[in-house]
Amino acid sequence: MNSTLPTRRSQTASKRMFKPPDWRFVQAGDVGWWVHEPWRDLLLDSNGLRLDQWRAEGRVTTVKSGPHRVVYRVQLPDFAVYIKHYLVPDRRAKYRQWFRRGKGRNEGKRSESLASIGVPTISPIALGERRKHGFLYDNYLITREIPDSTPLDAFVERNLEQLPEPRRSRVRRRLATAVGVFTARLHNAGLLHIDFHPGNVLVRLDSDDTPVLMMIDLDALRTVKKLSWVKAQQNLALLDHYFWLRSSRADRHRFLKSYLAFRNDAHPPVRSFAKGVEESTRRWAERLWRRWGKRCRSTNKYFQVYQSPNAWCVASRDLDPADIEPLLTDPDAPFDSPNARLIKDSRTTRLAETTMRVNGVPTPVIYKRFNRKKWIDPVLAVFRPSRAWRSWQAGQHLASRGIPTPQNLAFVSRRRKPWFSPFEGMLPHETYQITIKQEHATTLLDHVLEVLPQLDPATLHSEVRRTTLALASLVRSLHERSLSHRDLKASNILICHDRSVRDGFLSLIDLVGVRLQNPVPMNRRVQNLARLSVSLADAPGRTRTESLRFLRAYLPRGLAPSSGWKDLWRAIDRATRTKQARNHRRGRPLS
């Protein structure tokens, strides 16, 4: 390893980022390293970074891996370090590196900016840059691990839920206030994080349960000369998108009050500012949801496309590829498996329960075949998606929006000649879908017909109220998040009988009738609610009072006069009577 002086350009850039005498420049091959002097021999040898040596010793864990960046965690004898390796996989990234600072250098510079305003962040200990003929290519940033810290999203979803009451409520309130102060400190300094989500914020609890927040992923940090309140609202929306689905209105209001109280500038009225944040959050959420809803269509980090002369398949990467190979030869093979249990076999669908490996673990799954209902279906499928594809896509929309539904595992389409579909993979003959089987669950219809009649009056009253409120919450979330279900009935809703599941014990299945509309029009809302009302018409314990309680929980403002609940009640009643009369004429069951 030769210690040489950097070029004039490199030396000037290094001085802007790191101050001597603590930092030294070391040239190792074609990678130039600026390293904090006490760490020099620990991190580098004559060949450069000791990454291969650490791999051989079993010290390296890959945290993230992608075409543009790989993140390693290295457990050294007394502490751990993180190594970010910024790659240059394509021409666009190469040109970016040539005309702008490297991402590693960006993070190092911005860590100084955050430290100057009192925001805890990463501590760089080394920077490596590969240059050829003066042009920058891939680069490295090495930082010390921040001990006893957890990403904010993991803390909210896992750590916070494990705390006993009243400590959990106390920490939750303090966390909302701390995040507000933390964000205000950034905005007061004219700093915007354009990827401002909880995964880029670390949290640690002090001995008195006071949250300490730290920011990471600093390449996405930007400096603005004048931060308007509109830009502030848009930036808050990036963070609020996560908490919008996972926290109460009281906690979000607590965050907003602490944020505005800590801002240096005179702020607008709290009510109007909060309304602007909610509107920005809604627009940003809809944009993200639609983007996430397209993941199930092609090969990416979440799904993989498979093809054969007999079938086309797109499957979740959680599903073992060994279980997919037989489907490409004969999609009907799972029905003939010895461990398959036939659940339904009708003119339109065939349903079986079998076992497949999900994340390396044998897991019960539901394998469903959508049959051709009419002779013209193959012709129509050339111009429209099949029922299985609509169900597959709807499952992804529900999962993206945080609405409970069994996880999608695979969509399979049997190839048939001579037909050709413009929708790749949505070929016009038999189509198949695989989902995870939800354990300890039955349909709401079975629960109503078999479980409720056996309960004593006091228990029945409690169970009906519990189910009514959960059902109203489910339908309200469905409609608020731009989705409707044309066939929303008790037999298409699963209820989990595991009492340890507090939230989301109701989930949706049979998603062919789900449609994406923003916003969901009133006539579609009425149709969904009427269809649900018809299927529960004879449910034990259901009274007009319970129906009114359902409507109160469903409406954003309850039974306030401004909510127009009486008009909605009458519209649902008319639609319910119309549906009942139509089913009676056609001889179809109401459920």
N, C-alpha and C positions, 0 to 999 in steps of 0.2 A: 504494500500500500504506500503510494508516494504522496507526500504532503506537498502540494504546490499552491502557488497563488492563483486565484481565479482570474479569468480575463477581465479587462476593464469593465465591460458591460455586466458580467456576472458579479464582479466584486462590488460594483455600485449598487446593484439590485440587492445583494445580500446585506449591505450595510443599512439599506432602508428597512429591512425586515429584522435583522438580528444585530445586536450591539456588541462590539468587542469589549473586553477580551474573553467573554464567556464562550463565544462561538468561534469555531475554526473550520476552515475549508479543507476538504480532503478529496483528491481525485482518485477514484477507484475504477479503472477501466474507462468506459464512456459515461459513467455516472459521477457527477460532482456532488459531494455531500457537504452540507453545512450542519455541523453537529455540536451540541453543547459539550464542552470539553470533558466534564466528568463521565459522560456516557460514551465517549469515543471508542474505547477499547471493548466495551461491553456490546456495542451494536455492530461494529465493523471489524473486519479482518483484512488481510491482504487482497482478497477478492471482492471486497465490498460488504454488503449487508449479509449477516450471518443467517439468512432465512433457511437455506438448505440444511445447515447444521441443526437449527432448532427443529426443523421437520424430522430429521433423523432421531432427535432426542424426544420426540412426541410432545413438544411444547406448543405447537401451532394449531390453532382452531380457526377455520374459515367462518367468519361471521356473515359476510355478504359476498356474493359473486355475481358479476354481471359483465356485459361487454365493455362498459366504460369504467368500472371500478371494482376492485377486489379489496375486502377488508379482512385483515388477520388479527387475531388476538394471540399474543405470545406470553406465556406464563414463565417469567424469569424466576430465579431463586427467591427473591424477596418481594417482588411486585410483578405487575403485568403491564404490557404496553400494547397499543393498537398501531397497526401499520396499514395505512391507506395507500394502495397502489393504483394510481390513476392511469388508465390505459388510453391508447390512441387507436381505436379499432377501424376507423373509417376516415375518408378524406375530410369530412366536415370537422371532426375532432382534431385532425392534424392541422388544418388551417386555423382553428381556434387557438391551438397552442402556439402557433407561430406569431399571431397578431395580438394575443392577450397574455397576461400572466398565467402561469400554470395554476391548476386548482390547489395543489399543495401549498404553494406560496400564498395564494389568496387566503386560505384558512389560517395560515400563520399570521398574516398581517391583520386579519379581522379579529383574531383572538386578542391582539394587543388593544384594538379599539374597544372590545367588550370589557376587558380588564380595566380600562381607563374610566369607565362609567360605573364600575362596581358590579358588573354581571359576571358571575363565575362561569368559566368555560374551560376548554381544553388547554393543556400545557404542552406546546411543541418542544421536542427535544432533538429532532433531526429532520432535515429536509434534503431529499435527493432528487436531482434533475438529470435526465439523459439528454444530451445535446449532440447534434450532428451538424457540422458546418455552421454552428451558431444558432441553429433552429432547435427549439424545444420539442421533445417527444414525451414519452411517459415520465411520470414523476412520483415521488413518494413523500408522505408525511408521517412521522412517527410521533406519537403522543403518549403520555403516561395515562394509565387507567384512572378514572375518577372513582375512588373506593366507595363502597356502600351506597351506590346510586342505582336507580332503576329508571328506565324510560317511563315517561308520564303515563302513556297509554297502558303499559303493563301494570303500573302501580294502581291505576284506577280500576282496572278489570280484575286484577288478582290480589295484590297486597291489601288494598283498601277493604275489599270484601271479607278478608280474613280477620280483620280487627273486630274485637267485641264492642258492643255498645256500652256506654255512650262515647267511647273513644273514637269509634268510626265516624260518628256525626261531627265530633269536634275537629278531627283531622280534615274531613271533607270541607267544612266551612273555612278552616284556615287555608286549605289548599286553594279554594276559589279566590280568596283575598290575595294570597301570595302570587298566583298567576296573573291577577290584574295588575299588581304593583310591578311585577317582572316585565310585563308587556309595556306598561306605561314608561318604564325606564328606557326601554329600547326606543320607543317612539319619541320620547323627549330628546334623545340624542340623534334623531333623524335616521334611525336604522329600521329597515324592513326586512323580514325574513320571508322570501318568496315561496318557501316550502315550509310554512309555519304550521306544523302538525305535532301532536304530542310525542311522536316517536323521536323528534329532534330536540326534545327537552328532557333532561334528567332531573330526578327528584330524590332528595335524601331527607330523612326525618332526624332532627336534632333530639337531644335527650328530653326536651320538653314538648316534643311532637310539633315543633315548628318546621314547616317544609322549607327546604333550601333548594332553589331551582338553578339549573345550569344549562347552557345552550351548546349544542353540537351541530355538525354539518354546516360549517360556516361559509362554505363556498356559495350558498344560497342567500347570504346576507348582503343587503344593498344599502347604500347611503343616498339619501335624497336631500336636496337643498331645502325644500319646503314641504313638509308633510301636512297635506290638507286633511280635513276631517273625513272627506269622502274616501281618500286613500286609506286612512286609518280604519274606516268601516270595512273596506274590502280586505285588508290584512287581518282584521279580527275575524272575518268570516271564515278564513282558512282554518283557524283554530276552533271556532264555534261549530263548524261542521261536525267535528268529532263529538263535542259535548252536547250538541243539539239532540242527539239520539240517546245519550247516556247519562244525562244529569237533569235535575229539576229546574223549573223556571226560577225558583228561589236562589239556587246556586249560581245560575247564569246572571241573575240580577245582582247578586253579591259581587261577582267578578266585575261587572260593569261599573258598579259604584266605586269600587276600589281603584279601577283603572282611571275613571274620570277624576277622582279626587287627587290622584298622584300626577296627573298631567299638568305641565307648566302653563299651557295656553288656556284661555277662557273657552270652556267647552259649550256646545249647544245644549238645549234642554235634554234631560235624560230620556224622556219618553220618545222624542223624535229621533235621537241618536240610536236608541235601542231598536226602534222600528227599522231604521236604515241598516243596522247590523243584521237583523233578522232577514230582511229582503236580500241583502248581499249573500247571506248564508244559504238561503234557498236557491238562488241562482247558481252559486258555486256547487252546492250539493247536487243539483240536477245535472250539472255538467259532469261531475265526477261519476255519478250513478250511471249515466248513459255510457261513459267511457268504460267503466268496469263491466257493464252489461254486455259489451262486445268481446270480452275476453274468451268466452266459451265458443267462439267461432273459428279460431285458428290456433296455430302453434305459438306458445309463449311460455312464460315461467310457470303458468298455472295449468295449462292444457296442452295436449299433444294430439296431432292429427295422424291417423293411420289409414292406409289404403291397401286394398288387394283387388284382384279381379272380381271378387264376389261381394265386397262390402266396402263402405266408407265409414270411418269412425272418428269421433273426437272425444277424448277422455281426459278426465282429471289426472294430474300427475300423482295424486294420492293412490290411484288404482294401479295394482301391479301389472306391468306389461305382459307377464306370463298368462294372466287371465283374459287379456284382450286378444291374444293370438288366435285362440279357437273361434272367437266371434267373427274374425275376418274370413275364416273358411266357411263356417256355418253359423249364422246368428241364432238359429234355433237350438243350438247344442245345449245351452243351460237348462232347457226344459226337460231334456233327456238325462240330465245328471242324476246320479243316485241320491244325492243329498238335497235335490230340489223338491219343494212342496208346492203343489198347484193350489193357488188361492182362488182364481177366477178363470173361467174359460167361456167367453160369450162370442157373439157374432162380431163385436167391435174390438175387443181386447182379450189378451191372454196374460195372466198375472201369476208369477211364481216367486217363492222365496228360496234363495240359495245362499251360498257362502263364497265370498271372494276376499282376496287379501287387499286391505286398505292400510296404507302406511306400514306395510309389513305384518299386519295383524289380521287373522281370519275374522271377517266381519259379516253378519247377516245383511243381505241386500235384497231389494225388490227388483225383479227383472220383468219388464212389461213390454209386450208386443202390441203394436197398433195395427189391427187388420184393416183390409180394404172394406169399407162399408157399402160402396156401390161400384158398379162396373166402370163408371166414369171417373172414379177417383184418380186412377193413374194419369188420365188426361189433365184433370184439374191440378194435379200436383206439379205439373210442368210450370204452372203460372203462380202457384201459391205455396207457402211452406206446409209441410206435412203436420199432422197433429202432434207427433212426437217432437218435432223440431220446435213447434210453438210452446210445448210444455217444457222442453229443455231450456229455451231462451227465457221463458217466464221464471223458471227456477233461479237462473242467474240474476235476473232483475230483482227478485225477492231477496236473495242473499246479499246483493250489493246494497240494498236499502235497509238491511237489518231486520227483515220480517221473517219470522220463524218458518222454516220449511225443511224437509229432509234434504241432505246434501246431494247434489247431482254428481254422478260418477262418470257416466258415458252416454253418448248418443250413437246409435248404429243404424245405418241405412243399407238395405240389401240392394245390390246393383241388379238392374233388369234391362235387357235390351229389347227393342231398339229405342226406348224412350230416353230422352236426355233432359235434365232439369237445369234451368239457369241458376238455381240456388245450389251451390256446390255441396254435395253430401245429402241434399234433400231430394233423393230420388223417389219416383212415384209409387213404389210398391211397399212392402212391409218395412216398417221402421220400429226401432226399439229404444228403450230408455232404461238406465240403471240408476237407482238411488239407494242411499243407505236406509236400512230399516230402523225406524225409531223404536227403541226398546221401551217396554212398560207403557205402551200406548194403544188406544183403540180409537175408533171414530167417535165423534161426538154423538152421532145417531145411536150407536150401540150403548154408549154411556147413558143416554137419555132413556132408552128402552129397557135396559137390563140392570143398571146400577141404581138409578134414582128411585124406581118403584120399591126397592128394598129398604130404603132409608126411613128412619123415624121422622116425624114432622119437624123437630128442631134441627136435626142434621140436614134434612132435605132443604129447609129454608136457608141454612148457611151455605150449602153447596151450590144451590141455584144462584144465590147472590154472588158468590165467588166466581162462578162461571160466567154470569151475566156481565160483570165488570171486565173480566179478562177478554170476553168476546167483543165487547164494545171497544176496548183498547186495540185489539187486533184489527178490527175493521176500520177504525179511525186511522191507525197507522198506515194501513193499506191505501186508503184514499188520500191521505195527506202526502204520501210519497208517490203520487202520480200513477197508481195502479188500481185497476178494478178487476173483479172476478165475476164473470157472467153467470157461472154455475156455483155461486156461494151458498152451499147447503151443508147441513149437519154431517152428511156422509163424506164430505170433502174436507173436514176439519178433524185433525187428530188431537186428542187430549191425553196428556201424560199423567199417569197415576202415581208417579214417584213424587211424594210430598216434599222431598228435598229440593225440587225444582220450583223456585219461587216465582221467577219471571219466565215468560215464554212457554208456559206449559200447554198452550194451544198453538198449533201449526197448521199450515195449509198444504193440501195435496191435490192431485188431479188438476193440474194448472193449465190445461188446454184453453180454458175460457179467460185467462188473465190477459189484460190489455194494458198497454202503456199509453197514458193520456195525461198531458199537463196543461191545465188542471183537469181533474176528473169532472165531467159535466154533471149537473144536478140530476138529470134524468137517468144517468148511469148509476149514480149513488142510490137513487130510489129503487132502481131495478135490483141492485145487489142486496139492499136491506129487505126488500119485499121477498126475494127468493129465500133469504135466510129465515125470515119470519114464517113463511109457508112450511119450511122443513121442520120448524120447531113448534108448529101449531098445537100439537097434542103433548108437549113435554110436561111431565109432572112438576107442579110447583110454579108453573109459568102463569103470571097474572098480569093485568094491565099495569099494576104498580111496578112489576119487574120490567115490563116493556118500557115504561116511562123512565125507569132508572137506567136502562140500557141507552135510551136516547139522550139522557142527560150526560152520561159518560162519553157518548160518541161525539156530541157537538162541542166545538171549541169553547163556547161560552155557556155551556149548560142549557138551562131552560130560561135564560134571560129573554125578555121580549125582543131584543134586537137580533137574537139568533133565528127568529122565524120558526121556532120549533113546532108550533101548531100547524103551520102550512105543511111542514115536512111530515108530521104525524099523519095528516089527512092524505097526503100523496102516497105514503107507504101503505096506508089502509086500502086505498083504491087499487093500487098495484097488486096488493096481496089478494084481494077479492077477485081481480081479473085473472091472476095466475091460478087460483083455486078453481075457478069456473072452467078455464081452458083445460086444466089437467083432468077435471071431471068429464068433460066432453070427450077427451081422447082416451079415457080409461087409464091414465098414468098415475102412479103413486105420488103423493105430495112430497115425500122425503127425497 
